[in-house]
Amino acid sequence: MNKWNKCKYRQWQKELLKWQDSKYRKFQQRLINTKYPILGIRVNQLRKMAKNIALGDIYGYLRYCQDDSYEEVLLQGLVIATIRETECSFKYFDKFIRKIDNWAICDTCCASMKIVHDHLDYYLPFIKDYLKDSNPFVVRIGIVLFLDYYLPDKKYVPLIFSLCDEIQTTDYYVNMAIAWLLSICYIKHKELTTAYLNNNKLSSFVYRKTIQKILESRQVSDLDKKYWKIKRNLDYS
């Protein structure tokens, strides 16, 4: 594509509407609570668009892009995730996440930020700051980034436990993300996570949801599930 400008972007928005799917839009509207109008464009198509944009005037796009729909906001995150220069990527990502108001954009963009995997120590201080943010979806960003990129390395596990203990909130999307993170941590680091769950500072809601997710996982053995069922019944008898 030629250089982006306001006129080019408006023309592109008209092209974007051709990918709408009314049935998919209704499905998304039931799942996603957002202030942005949902057009009903599938994520795979948005990923293709992001790759095409990244091959051209990527910074022009990021200058002129608008927040007129859910898909346009999500696409911004997918485009930013293609930037391979660390400081530049973070600058755009840090600004972008302030636009997020739903779990779907949060989780999809986190999963696309592969650059974090290659620069774990660089991103760690920023992620810690996200966990202290007043915006619950910024907090969720931090949690999901831990889930997507830090769990394979055992050395980060004690830090994850400590940070989870510090997050005290009633926000549903934050608490469910913590439970999700800890349940996957259990799958990857069972002994460490078992010791933590037996001595933690989690809210009762997060603790129950963590156990629920462990019990629902197909990667957890029947014997381990039996242990957690007994533990859950003892804790809440």
N, C-alpha and C positions, 0 to 999 in steps of 0.2 A: 504493500500500500504506500501511496505518496505520503508526504509529511502531514501529520495531523494538524487540524485547526478546528475552530468551532463549527464551520460549515461542513467539513468532512465528517466530524463526529455526528452531526445531526443526520447526515445522509446515511451513515453507518447504522444509526439507531433504527431507521426505517427498514434496513436490511435485516436487522436483528429480529424484528417482529415476524419475519417469515418462518422462524424456527419455533414459534409458539405451538404448544399442544394443550388444548383446553382441558382434556381429561387429566393430563399430568399436572396442570395448574391447580385444578380442584384437589387433587391428591396432595400436593405440596401445601396448599392453604390449610388443609386439615392438620398437617404435621408441624408447620413452621409459624410461629408467632412473630411477625415483623412489621415494622412501620412502612417498609418498602413494598410497592406493588409487585406482585409475582406474575411473571409472564407465562411461565410454564415451559422453560427450556431445559433440556436435560444436561446434566453436568458433563457428560462425555463430549457433547457438542461445545460447551463452554471451554473445555480443556483444549479442544482443537483450535478454537478462536484464539485462546491465550498463546498457543504455540505460534500461530500465524502472526499475531501482533508482535511477539518477541523477536521475530525474524526481521521486522522492519523498524519503524520509528517508535520504539518502546517508550522512551521518555516523553515524546510528544503525546502519545496516547495518555500517559499518566498525568500529563498537564491538563489535557482537555476533557478527560472522562468525567461523566456525571453520575450522580446517585439517583437516577430517575426510576430504577427498578431493582428488585432483589438480585436479578441476574447481572446487572451492570456492576453492582457492588461486589458480588462474588467474583466476577471476571477480573476486577482490579486486583484482588488477592491472588488469583491464579497467575496473572501477568507478573506481579511483583515476585512471586515464587520462582520465576524463570531467571531473575537477575543473579548472576554468579559472583559478583564482587561483594564481599562480605559487608563492608560498612555502608555501601550504597543500598544493598538489599535491606539491611536493618533499618536504615533511615526511612525508606518508603513503607516498610512493614509496620514500624512503630507508629507512624502517622495513620496508616490505613486501619489498624485494629480499633481505633476510636469510633469508627463507623459501624462496627459490628453490633447487632442487637438481637442475634438469634444463634442457636446452637449449630445450625447447619453450615452457615458461612464460617463460623469459628472452627469447627472440626475439619471441614473440607480444606480450608486454607492452611491449617496447621499440618495436615497430612501432605500438603504439596510443598511445604518449606523444607525441602531435602537439604538445603544448605546448612541447616542447623546441625544435622548429623555430622558434618565435616568440621564443625567449629563449636563443639559443645562447650568448651570453657569460655569462649568469647561470648556466647549468648547467655550463659548461666546467670551473671549478675542482673541482666535485664529481665530474665524470667522471674527471678526472685522479686524484683520490683513489681512485676505484673501481679504477683500474688497478694500484694499489699494495696492494689489499686481500688478505688471506690466504685469503679464500673465492674459489675459482676462478670461481664463477658470478657473483659481484659484478664480478670482472675482466671476464668475458664481457659483462656488462651494459654496461660502459663502452665496450668495443670495438664492440658492436652499435649503441649510441647514436651513435657516430661514423659508422658505416656508414649508418644510417638518416637522419641529419640534417645531418651536417657535410661530407660529401663534395661536394655541389654547389658549395660555396664554395671556390675555389682557395686562399684565404688560409690555410685550416686544414691544407692538405696537408702542408707541411713539418713541422708539429707532429705530425701523425699518424705520419709516418715516424719522427720522433725518439722518440715514445712506444712505437711498435712495437719499436724497437731495444732499449728499456729493459726490456721484458717478457721475462724469462728464466724459463721454466717448462717442466715436462714434461707439464703437464695437457693432455690431448687436446682438450677442448672449448674451452679458451683458444686453443691453437695453431691449431685449425681456424678459429676466428673471426678470428684475425689474417690467415690466408691468404685467407679470404673477403673481409675488408675490403680487403686489398691488391689482390686481383684486380679488385674493383669500382673501386678507385681507378685501376687501370690503364685500365679502360674509359673512365672519365671524364676522366682526366688522364694520357694515355699517355706523353708526353715526360717529365714530372716523375717518373712512377713507373718508367719504364725506367731513368732515371739513378739512381734510388734502388736499384732491384734489382741494378744493376751495382756498387753500392758500399754494402752494408748490413751490419748486425750480427745478422741473423736467425739462428736455429738452422738447421741443414741441413734439418730436418724441415719447418719453416715455409716455408723457401725453396722446397723441392721441391713442397709442397702449393700454394703460391701459383702456381707455374708450371703445375702440373696444372690448377688452376681456370681459369687464363688459356686454356690449350689446350682446355678443355672448353666454354668460352663461345661461344655463337653470335654474340656481339657483337664478337668479335675476328676480323679478316680472316685469310684463309689465308696471306697473306704474313707477317703478324706472328706467326702460329702457327709458321711455318717458322723464323723467327728464334729463337723461344724453344725450339723443339725442338733446334736446333743448339746454342744456349747451354746447355741442360740437359745435352746429351751431352758438351760440352766440360768443363763444371763437374764432372761425375761420371764422367769416363772414367778 
